[in-house]
Amino acid sequence: MFDLFTEYQPKSDLEVMDLAYIEDAIKHYGNALFDRHPAMHFSSSAMIFNKTMTKTLLIYHKLYDSWGWTGGHMDGDTDFLKVALKEAKEETGLKHLDVLKDTPISIEVLPVWFHYKRGLPISSHLHLNASFILIADETELLYQNEEETHGVKWVDIKDITTYVSEPEMMPIYNKIIERGLL
């Protein structure tokens, strides 16, 4: 169940530290991390690229007030790739997605600050995240998930910084883009 992290080979000093954090969280919280433990829990995300890897599909997150990747909570599921695919489809309307690699391209510990969701307060917490790369046909019809987003659109990779207003996310997006192009 935790094999995804025990088998992951960190590719940077930050990932070494994030993996140690995640392993410690697993030791202390175990299966509770697959549900919405109030301090931290697992999540799964994906950057979606077109077939030529020149564009990425971004959604405009209402919560973060920024363009970014797709993803969400595990909500009891233990299959990170399945959750990344489900969230990508729910948040973009895409029906056909290919997986570049069935293991994570990246892992990270992400802070989520206090906010309201559906009128209820959500305390600050951490997402222990696994990231994947998905490939889609950029001519496939998209739709906006109005509950969570203000839009969905394809963006040239070279222009991503024009859209993302969360500077702390750019190093993560850049490492995923770089790893996807290798």
N, C-alpha and C positions, 0 to 999 in steps of 0.2 A: 504494500500500500504506500509506503514511503520511499519505494525504490527510485522514483523519479529524482529525489534529492540525493539519496545515498550513491547513486550511479552517476550523478552529474559531475562533470569535470570543469571546475571554475576556469575561466579564461582571462581573468584580471584580478588584481589585488582586491578590488571592491567585491567581486563575486566570492572570493575566498572568505571575506568577512561576512558577507550576506549569508553564505552557505553555513558558516559556523553559527550565526544567529538562528537560522532556520532549524538546524540540527538541535540546538539547545531548546528551541520552542517545541519541537517534536518530543524531546525527552520530558519536558514539563507538562505539555498539554495534550499530546498524542492525537487521538481521533477527534477531539473537540475542535481542532483546527479546520476540519472539513465543514463544520457548521459555523455559525456566526458568533464565535467566542467574542466577548466584548473588548478584549485587549488586542487580539490579533487573530487572523484566520487566513486560510489559503484562498488565493484567487488565481485566475488563469486569464491571460491576455493574448492578443495576436495583432501583429501588423500584417495587413493584407496588401499584397503587391499585384500589379498587373503581370502578364506573362513575360514581358520583356524586362521586368524589374526596374522600370523607369518611373513608375508612379506608385503611390500608396493611397489607399482608401482611408480617409479620416472621417470621424464623426465629431460633431460639435456637442461636447458634454455639457449639459445644463449645470451639473454639480460643480465642475471645474471651470466653467466659462472659458473653454478652450477647445480647439481641435485636437484630436488625439486618436489613439488606437481603440480597438474594441476589447471587451473583456468583462469579467464579473466574478461573483462569489461562487464557491463550489456548492454551497447549499446542500451538503450531505453527500454529494457525488465524490468519488475518489479518482475519477479519470480526467486528468487535467486537459488532455487534448480534446476530449469529447466536450468539455465545458467551453474551451476556447472556440471550437467550431459552432456550438449552440449559440453562444453570445454573439459571435460574428454574424451569424445568420439573422438573429433577432434584431440586432442593432443596425443592419444595413439592408436587409431584404434579399441578400444574395441567397440563391438556392444551391449553387454549385461552387464548391471550394476545393482546391487541391491543397495537400499538405506538403510543404517543402521537405520537412524532416519530422518524423513522429516523436522525436525527443525535443525538449526545450532548446531554443537557440540562446536563451538567456534566463537568468533568475535574478530576482531583486526583492529587497524589503522596501516597501513603499508606505510613507505616512499618508493617512487620510485624516484630514482635520475635521473638527466638529462641524456638523451641518444638520440641516433638517431634510428629511425625506418623507414625502406624503404627510407633511405637517408634524412629524414626530422628530424629536431631537436624537441625533446619532453622535455619541461621544467619539473623540479622536481615537484612532486605533491604527494598527498596521496591517497591510496586506503582504503576505508571504507569497510572492508571485512567481509563476512559471510562464515564460513567453514563447510563443510559436510564430512561425512565418506561414501564412496561407497565401495561395495564389488564386486569383479570380480573373474572369474575362471582364475587361472594363466596359464592354458593351451590354453586359447583363443589366437588367432593370434594377434600380435601387429604390428603396423607400425609407422615409424618415420614421424612426421610432419616436413618436411625439412625446411619450411619457418621459424619456430619458435624454433626448437630443433635440438640438435646434437645426440639424442638418446632417447630410452625408455627401461626400464628394471626393473625386479623384484629384490628387495633387501631385505635381511633378516632385520627385524626391529632392531635387535641388532647391525647391521653393518651400520646403516644410517649415523652416524657421519663420517664414512669413505668417504662417497660420497658427503655430503652437505658441500660446501665450503663457505656458508654464515652463520657465527656463530650466527648472530642475528635471524635467522630463526629457529634454533634448539629449543629454548624454546617453540615456537609455535608448531613445529612438535611433540615435546615431550608431550605437554599437550594434543594434539589430540590423539596421540598413547595411552596415559594413560587413557583418557576418553573413547576411543574405546574399551579398554580391560576390563572396569568395567562391 
